[in-house]
Amino acid sequence: MKTAYFFALLLALMLSACSSAYRIVVPSGELPLFFDYSRNPLPLVSAHRGGRFRNGFPENSLATFKEVLRHNPAIIECDVHISRDSVLLLLHDNTLERTTTGRGPVNARDWKSLKKLRLLDDRRAETKHRIPKLKKVLKWARKTTVLTVDIKGKVPLEKVVALIEDTRTEEYAVLIVYSLEEALLVHRLNPRLMISAGITSTEDLNAYLQAGIPAQNLLAFTGTRRIKPELYHRLQELGIPVLFGTFDTADTVRKEAARDQLYRTYLEQGIHILATDRPLDAGELLLPLQREIEAKQDYLRWPKRKN
């Protein structure tokens, strides 16, 4: 009897937790359909480094990812490094000083040592949060959100692809690449995986397509400064989402009204996904627009708010 009561209570708590956050749920094989922007483009926030500039919530931490999803159905960009004993983990820098209580190169420490460190928020205040393993984050992302995985340092692409396959999260992970050669390697390792590539011109776009990367496998990161409506139009014709980094422009604007106007301008110019250090601010602006895209509602789970 006690066991039954315990499991009933646990289920209630789990359902309560799920209902308090936004989620993105992608059935098997449908990630290209979710990101098909030829019709009914869904505006999205991509939380740069998982979200920043919120006291007590450090970048690249599960706690911050969950906090972002309490406010909007964002996709989450995260950064991957590797420990000396080959454990894949989340961290942006090559060294530990800026974001943790540790010192020195991350790849010079074993996981046993790294997992004891505390993460620092953007004020450099120590938090209770610790460095997460990529494996744990991938498992969390299933039926929760889509990760865009930025591979740092000398982390082998093959190892990251293998972990995505082992955790069965092909529908919840997009790999960020920095060259056509990396894109071809990812596509050769697993043709199901989607790729976020730097595409800042039609020449870049043609190079990827002519090399055999299908348009349906691509997200186009188009930079952080120059707006390029003609390129955006061509990408949308092919169904490829346009990502634009706002961390060097709109995110730096202090006045909310001016910042929001810049976000709106980007959307009007043909940008679909705002890669931002301010996912809560940008996400609040996008929520009404997201509710209007009926074709994509099957992928979105809206939280049940208390009356």
Secondary structure, DSSP 8 states (H G I E B T S, - for coil): -HHHHHHHHHHHHHHHHHHTS-EE---TT-HHHHT--SSS---EEEEGGG--SBTTB-TT-HHHHHHHHTTS--EEEEEEEE-TT--EEE-SSSBSTTTBS--SBGGGS-HHHHTT-EEE-TT--EEEEE--BHHHHHHHHTTT--EEEEE-TT--HHHHHHHHHHTT-GGGEEEEESSHHHHHHHHHH-TT-EEEEE--SHHHHHHHHHTT--GGGEEEE--SS---HHHHHHHHHTT--EEEE-TTTGGG--SHHHHHHHHHHHHHTT--EEEES-HHHHHHHHHHHHHT-GGGGGGEE------
